[in-house]
Amino acid sequence: MNLAQYTMISAPGSGSSARKSVALDTEVVKLGEAILATTGYDGPAMVEFKKELHGPRHVLMEINGRPWGSIQLAIHCGVDFPRHVVDWYLENRLPPKRVMYSEGITSRDLASDLTHLGSVWHGQPPGWPVRYPNFLVSLLKVSLPWYPGLRYDDLFLRDPRPGLAGVSRWFWQHLGRHK
């Protein structure tokens, strides 16, 4: 099965370094809602699908019933899932059925960007199903510190320490391996 390629791929077995908000696909929404309704699940959840590259099918990848790694993108787009959960559990105020959100927002994680660059530098893994990114193109994308719609998961002007600590930890982990 050929799966659709995304702008920034992740290292095999890791999370993404960049995510971008897009318009909802009504078929994916219906599939996700049907799965959650069938199971009787009641709570926050993320249902992830991949679309076949040459075909109409959406393939279920995971159902996540806990805060997921890409949740900061939703917050950047105006959907504060943690706040909705707190209001629901502490004040018995149900979250809205539909929430307007901003499209075209990209959320990046600095340490994951470094992991991505390392993966691209080492080359395409055996059996990789789609075109693998070019290192120089990836380096240019990661090196651009700001553009309209760009947000960071872990780096904020009011407090850059979490992002800088993550990058520092990444360097210590990766430089320490080669001693």
Backbone bond lengths (Angstrom), bond angles and torsions (degrees), N, CA, C in turn:
res aa  C-N    CA-C-N  psi(-1)  N-CA   C-N-CA  omega(-1)  CA-C   N-CA-C  phi
1 M - - - 1.447 - - 1.522 108.13 -
2 N 1.316 118.07 131.87 1.456 122.24 175.46 1.513 109.16 -95.35
3 L 1.323 116.24 125.04 1.459 120.81 -179.76 1.522 109.90 -99.68
4 A 1.319 115.45 150.44 1.462 120.58 -179.48 1.519 110.62 -61.07
5 Q 1.304 116.38 143.33 1.462 122.47 179.42 1.520 109.48 -89.70
6 Y 1.306 115.94 143.52 1.453 121.65 176.39 1.522 108.77 -108.91
7 T 1.326 116.62 159.16 1.455 121.73 -176.90 1.518 111.54 -54.90
8 M 1.299 117.86 -48.11 1.461 121.36 178.21 1.529 106.40 -116.86
9 I 1.293 116.51 118.04 1.452 119.27 177.67 1.509 108.29 -90.20
10 S 1.295 116.18 162.61 1.455 119.63 179.42 1.514 109.48 -100.93
11 A 1.313 114.35 160.17 1.455 118.98 173.57 1.517 107.41 -62.30
12 P 1.321 117.33 147.43 1.465 118.26 179.09 1.525 110.97 -52.76
13 G 1.328 116.21 121.91 1.451 121.26 178.22 1.515 114.78 83.63
14 S 1.335 119.50 13.62 1.460 119.51 179.91 1.525 109.85 -125.45
15 G 1.325 115.04 172.42 1.449 120.43 177.35 1.515 111.01 -79.16
16 S 1.316 115.65 172.24 1.462 120.16 -178.57 1.522 110.70 -77.49
17 S 1.318 115.90 154.18 1.458 120.43 175.51 1.517 110.88 -95.81
18 A 1.314 118.27 -18.86 1.459 122.46 179.46 1.518 109.25 -145.40
19 R 1.334 114.80 139.54 1.454 121.36 178.05 1.513 107.88 -134.09
20 K 1.332 117.81 146.60 1.460 121.24 -179.30 1.526 109.66 -129.45
21 S 1.326 116.24 134.95 1.463 120.16 179.67 1.525 109.48 -77.65
22 V 1.316 115.51 136.44 1.458 122.51 -179.27 1.529 108.35 -133.13
23 A 1.321 115.52 169.39 1.464 120.46 176.91 1.525 109.17 -64.11
24 L 1.323 115.94 146.04 1.463 119.91 178.00 1.521 110.44 -66.65
25 D 1.310 115.18 139.14 1.463 122.35 172.96 1.528 105.68 -90.69
26 T 1.328 117.52 116.39 1.469 120.78 -174.21 1.524 112.12 -59.88
27 E 1.335 117.84 -34.28 1.463 119.95 178.29 1.528 110.84 -65.25
28 V 1.322 116.96 -41.70 1.460 120.93 179.46 1.531 110.45 -65.50
29 V 1.336 116.75 -40.74 1.464 120.29 177.69 1.527 110.15 -60.47
30 K 1.331 117.22 -46.30 1.468 120.82 179.45 1.522 111.67 -61.67
31 L 1.335 117.00 -44.02 1.467 120.52 178.52 1.518 111.15 -61.33
32 G 1.320 116.69 -46.89 1.463 120.87 -179.74 1.516 112.16 -62.60
33 E 1.324 116.51 -45.11 1.464 120.36 178.81 1.525 110.99 -62.70
34 A 1.332 117.78 -40.30 1.464 121.57 179.76 1.531 110.60 -64.03
35 I 1.320 117.14 -43.51 1.467 120.24 179.83 1.523 110.23 -61.58
36 L 1.335 116.95 -47.51 1.465 119.94 -178.04 1.528 111.21 -66.56
37 A 1.338 117.67 -39.08 1.469 120.73 178.72 1.524 110.75 -65.59
38 T 1.334 117.19 -40.97 1.463 121.27 -179.10 1.521 111.48 -63.56
39 T 1.324 116.32 -38.07 1.464 119.32 -179.14 1.519 112.54 -79.68
40 G 1.340 117.45 -17.04 1.453 120.82 -177.50 1.520 112.85 79.69
41 Y 1.310 116.58 12.28 1.465 120.88 -178.27 1.519 110.13 -63.77
42 D 1.326 115.82 137.84 1.452 121.77 -179.97 1.526 108.18 -134.20
43 G 1.314 116.33 102.87 1.457 120.68 -179.24 1.511 109.64 157.50
44 P 1.321 116.06 -179.13 1.465 118.23 178.53 1.520 110.42 -68.72
45 A 1.313 116.20 140.48 1.465 119.78 -179.94 1.517 109.62 -154.20
46 M 1.316 115.09 152.56 1.458 122.48 173.29 1.519 105.54 -121.83
47 V 1.331 115.66 125.88 1.462 121.13 177.68 1.527 105.71 -113.19
48 E 1.343 115.99 121.34 1.467 120.74 -174.47 1.518 111.20 -111.28
49 F 1.327 114.86 131.66 1.454 122.52 176.60 1.519 108.84 -123.62
50 K 1.319 116.23 153.85 1.463 122.95 167.66 1.518 105.53 -117.38
51 K 1.328 115.99 147.28 1.458 120.32 179.62 1.519 108.73 -103.43
52 E 1.318 115.94 138.21 1.454 120.13 176.11 1.524 109.96 -59.72
53 L 1.318 116.38 141.89 1.455 121.28 179.87 1.522 111.49 -64.82
54 H 1.314 116.16 -44.03 1.474 121.19 -179.32 1.516 109.36 -121.81
55 G 1.294 116.58 66.03 1.451 119.46 179.63 1.514 110.54 175.32
56 P 1.321 116.33 166.71 1.459 120.12 -175.08 1.528 114.40 -89.05
57 R 1.324 117.18 -9.73 1.466 119.06 -171.39 1.521 113.49 -75.15
58 H 1.330 114.04 143.79 1.458 121.98 169.04 1.531 105.84 -104.01
59 V 1.316 116.61 132.44 1.456 121.68 -176.58 1.529 108.17 -109.65
60 L 1.336 116.25 125.25 1.459 121.21 179.03 1.524 109.84 -65.91
61 M 1.329 116.53 125.86 1.459 121.81 178.74 1.526 110.98 -101.13
62 E 1.341 116.83 -46.25 1.458 119.25 -179.78 1.513 110.97 -164.69
63 I 1.320 113.72 157.75 1.458 122.55 169.88 1.519 105.10 -121.53
64 N 1.312 116.00 123.27 1.451 120.91 -175.16 1.516 109.17 -117.45
65 G 1.318 117.54 112.56 1.458 122.93 -178.36 1.520 113.11 -98.30
66 R 1.295 117.07 21.24 1.467 122.46 175.92 1.524 107.19 -133.64
67 P 1.316 118.31 168.34 1.473 117.45 177.92 1.529 110.31 -56.41
68 W 1.298 115.63 127.08 1.463 122.25 -174.28 1.519 110.22 -93.96
69 G 1.314 116.97 161.19 1.450 122.46 -174.92 1.514 115.37 -62.36
70 S 1.318 117.51 -26.70 1.461 120.71 -177.44 1.527 112.50 -95.86
71 I 1.312 118.06 14.56 1.468 120.99 -174.93 1.526 112.74 -62.38
72 Q 1.334 117.73 -26.48 1.463 119.79 -179.94 1.526 111.33 -63.06
73 L 1.339 118.16 -30.78 1.464 120.37 176.52 1.525 109.91 -60.10
74 A 1.309 116.96 -45.80 1.471 120.42 179.12 1.530 110.45 -59.92
75 I 1.321 117.08 -42.42 1.464 120.63 179.73 1.524 109.80 -63.27
76 H 1.337 117.63 -44.35 1.466 120.93 177.26 1.524 111.97 -59.51
77 C 1.334 116.94 -30.39 1.472 121.74 -177.41 1.522 112.76 -87.34
78 G 1.333 117.49 -2.74 1.459 120.37 177.27 1.513 115.10 103.62
79 V 1.319 118.94 9.01 1.460 122.21 178.12 1.527 107.11 -113.87
80 D 1.311 115.92 100.47 1.463 121.65 -175.39 1.528 109.78 -93.05
81 F 1.330 115.78 81.39 1.462 120.73 -178.69 1.525 112.74 -55.35
82 P 1.338 119.92 -45.98 1.469 118.40 179.32 1.531 112.52 -57.84
83 R 1.328 117.66 -40.56 1.472 120.63 179.02 1.528 110.17 -64.75
84 H 1.344 117.45 -41.75 1.470 120.17 178.75 1.524 110.75 -62.51
85 V 1.321 117.88 -40.05 1.464 121.48 179.90 1.528 110.57 -65.57
86 V 1.322 117.20 -44.09 1.469 121.01 178.52 1.532 109.69 -61.18
87 D 1.335 117.22 -47.37 1.468 120.39 178.87 1.520 111.51 -60.24
88 W 1.324 116.88 -37.94 1.467 122.07 -178.56 1.529 110.30 -67.97
89 Y 1.322 116.34 -50.74 1.463 119.62 -174.70 1.521 113.45 -76.20
90 L 1.326 118.89 -36.74 1.457 120.73 -175.84 1.520 113.69 -92.38
91 E 1.340 117.32 -30.80 1.456 120.57 -176.02 1.525 113.05 -116.81
92 N 1.330 116.74 3.79 1.464 122.52 179.91 1.530 112.14 55.82
93 R 1.332 116.34 30.07 1.464 122.46 178.57 1.526 107.60 -100.35
94 L 1.326 116.50 112.32 1.459 120.56 -178.49 1.519 111.62 -67.32
95 P 1.319 116.40 144.27 1.468 118.62 175.89 1.522 109.76 -68.57
96 P 1.322 117.78 157.70 1.465 119.96 178.92 1.529 110.94 -64.49
97 K 1.326 116.57 150.54 1.472 121.08 177.96 1.519 111.20 -65.54
98 R 1.317 117.82 -41.07 1.463 122.87 179.15 1.520 107.99 -132.59
99 V 1.311 115.85 140.89 1.457 121.37 -179.63 1.524 108.20 -128.48
100 M 1.300 116.73 134.49 1.461 120.72 174.65 1.524 107.54 -73.62
101 Y 1.300 116.22 141.54 1.459 120.37 179.17 1.516 108.89 -142.31
102 S 1.330 115.69 162.05 1.458 121.53 -179.62 1.517 110.49 -84.06
103 E 1.326 115.86 132.49 1.464 121.21 174.61 1.525 108.85 -94.33
104 G 1.318 116.03 157.83 1.461 120.93 176.12 1.515 114.35 80.90
105 I 1.325 117.51 13.97 1.466 121.30 176.83 1.526 107.99 -90.74
106 T 1.317 117.22 131.07 1.456 122.61 176.33 1.517 108.34 -108.41
107 S 1.305 116.10 130.85 1.466 122.26 178.88 1.517 108.25 -116.21
108 R 1.339 116.21 126.60 1.460 122.26 -175.46 1.526 110.04 -120.48
109 D 1.319 115.01 155.59 1.462 123.40 174.53 1.524 106.97 -124.76
110 L 1.319 117.54 120.52 1.469 121.36 -172.62 1.530 113.46 -61.45
111 A 1.322 117.52 -48.34 1.469 119.56 -178.78 1.531 110.53 -65.04
112 S 1.313 117.43 -37.93 1.467 120.07 177.59 1.519 111.42 -67.08
113 D 1.353 116.83 -32.81 1.466 119.90 174.27 1.523 110.36 -59.96
114 L 1.320 117.02 -41.16 1.468 120.88 178.84 1.531 110.96 -65.33
115 T 1.317 116.64 -40.59 1.466 120.71 176.71 1.523 110.14 -62.49
116 H 1.331 115.82 -42.59 1.467 120.86 177.95 1.528 110.62 -59.68
117 L 1.326 116.58 -47.79 1.466 120.06 179.55 1.529 111.24 -60.01
118 G 1.333 116.58 -40.94 1.466 120.03 177.58 1.515 111.72 -61.66
119 S 1.308 116.87 -41.26 1.469 120.81 179.23 1.519 111.12 -64.94
120 V 1.336 116.18 -43.51 1.462 119.88 179.99 1.530 109.98 -66.74
121 W 1.325 117.67 -38.52 1.467 122.40 178.85 1.532 110.72 -59.99
122 H 1.346 116.65 -40.47 1.465 120.79 -178.08 1.523 112.94 -76.74
123 G 1.304 117.78 -10.42 1.462 120.88 173.40 1.514 114.45 95.95
124 Q 1.290 113.32 170.70 1.459 122.97 -175.75 1.522 111.09 -65.29
125 P 1.342 117.12 126.95 1.468 119.67 176.37 1.530 110.24 -66.95
126 P 1.325 117.60 151.72 1.471 120.50 177.40 1.531 110.74 -57.13
127 G 1.311 116.12 133.97 1.467 121.25 176.58 1.518 114.85 79.01
128 W 1.337 118.14 9.02 1.465 119.95 179.56 1.527 108.32 -58.97
129 P 1.363 119.36 129.40 1.474 120.71 -167.86 1.525 116.33 -81.05
130 V 1.320 118.91 -13.75 1.470 120.36 -176.44 1.526 109.78 -133.05
131 R 1.338 115.62 173.21 1.458 120.46 178.84 1.526 109.79 -56.89
132 Y 1.322 116.00 133.32 1.456 121.40 -178.99 1.527 109.42 -89.85
133 P 1.341 118.54 145.11 1.461 120.34 -176.98 1.526 113.35 -67.81
134 N 1.300 114.68 153.89 1.455 122.98 175.52 1.523 108.42 -83.00
135 F 1.335 117.41 136.34 1.461 120.96 -176.84 1.524 112.20 -61.10
136 L 1.337 118.15 -48.17 1.463 120.30 -176.56 1.530 112.25 -63.69
137 V 1.325 116.43 -39.85 1.467 120.06 177.12 1.530 109.62 -63.76
138 S 1.324 116.65 -43.38 1.467 120.40 178.83 1.522 111.19 -63.69
139 L 1.326 116.51 -41.82 1.465 120.81 178.88 1.525 110.74 -60.92
140 L 1.321 117.20 -42.49 1.466 120.50 178.12 1.521 111.53 -63.02
141 K 1.328 117.56 -43.08 1.469 121.06 179.37 1.520 111.19 -62.39
142 V 1.326 116.07 -43.55 1.463 120.70 -178.06 1.528 110.72 -71.26
143 S 1.317 117.60 -32.48 1.466 122.05 -175.98 1.520 113.52 -74.87
144 L 1.312 117.76 -20.45 1.462 121.03 -179.75 1.534 108.32 -73.11
145 P 1.343 118.68 108.75 1.469 120.32 -171.06 1.517 115.13 -75.20
146 W 1.336 117.87 -19.37 1.454 119.49 -179.35 1.517 109.99 -159.42
147 Y 1.309 115.44 143.70 1.456 123.77 169.34 1.521 106.46 -157.07
148 P 1.330 118.71 162.72 1.468 119.90 -177.00 1.528 111.23 -55.21
149 G 1.312 115.50 130.60 1.462 121.62 179.14 1.515 114.15 90.04
150 L 1.332 119.27 -5.17 1.469 121.59 -178.86 1.520 110.44 -82.89
151 R 1.321 115.67 131.20 1.460 123.24 173.85 1.526 106.95 -132.81
152 Y 1.306 116.02 159.27 1.466 120.80 176.94 1.518 109.85 -113.87
153 D 1.334 115.57 144.11 1.461 121.36 176.50 1.521 110.88 -69.70
154 D 1.318 115.92 -32.63 1.458 120.56 -165.08 1.525 114.63 -131.43
155 L 1.313 118.63 4.58 1.465 121.08 -177.53 1.521 108.99 -129.63
156 F 1.327 115.52 119.61 1.455 121.61 -178.57 1.521 108.28 -132.72
157 L 1.328 117.52 142.02 1.463 120.54 179.35 1.520 111.68 -58.80
158 R 1.335 117.19 -37.99 1.462 120.02 -178.02 1.522 112.24 -70.58
159 D 1.350 116.92 -21.13 1.466 120.44 176.92 1.529 108.88 -158.03
160 P 1.327 117.98 88.39 1.464 120.99 -178.18 1.532 113.60 -78.46
161 R 1.332 117.54 -6.74 1.465 120.14 -172.81 1.533 115.01 -59.37
162 P 1.334 121.14 -42.76 1.472 118.35 179.20 1.525 112.97 -59.54
163 G 1.326 117.10 -43.85 1.461 120.40 179.39 1.512 112.25 -65.66
164 L 1.324 116.59 -43.55 1.457 120.60 179.29 1.531 110.89 -66.75
165 A 1.328 117.24 -36.76 1.469 120.32 177.31 1.527 110.77 -65.51
166 G 1.332 117.15 -39.80 1.468 120.42 178.74 1.521 112.01 -64.30
167 V 1.329 116.53 -42.51 1.465 120.59 178.31 1.528 109.84 -66.54
168 S 1.326 117.17 -42.80 1.470 121.22 178.50 1.529 110.49 -60.20
169 R 1.334 116.55 -45.41 1.476 121.06 178.72 1.532 110.00 -61.31
170 W 1.335 117.10 -40.87 1.464 120.39 179.33 1.528 109.94 -59.91
171 F 1.334 117.10 -46.97 1.468 120.19 -179.66 1.525 111.55 -63.28
172 W 1.331 117.90 -42.75 1.467 120.19 179.69 1.528 110.51 -63.06
173 Q 1.326 117.66 -41.76 1.469 120.85 179.72 1.519 111.06 -65.33
174 H 1.309 117.30 -41.55 1.468 120.12 -174.89 1.529 113.00 -83.62
175 L 1.314 118.23 -33.48 1.459 119.86 177.39 1.516 110.68 -75.95
176 G 1.322 117.02 -31.46 1.466 121.01 179.17 1.514 113.24 -66.47
177 R 1.331 118.36 -26.82 1.470 122.45 -179.04 1.526 112.46 -68.88
178 H 1.321 116.48 -26.64 1.458 120.49 -173.09 1.523 113.66 -96.94
179 K 1.311 117.73 11.38 1.472 120.89 -179.66 1.504 110.37 -85.99
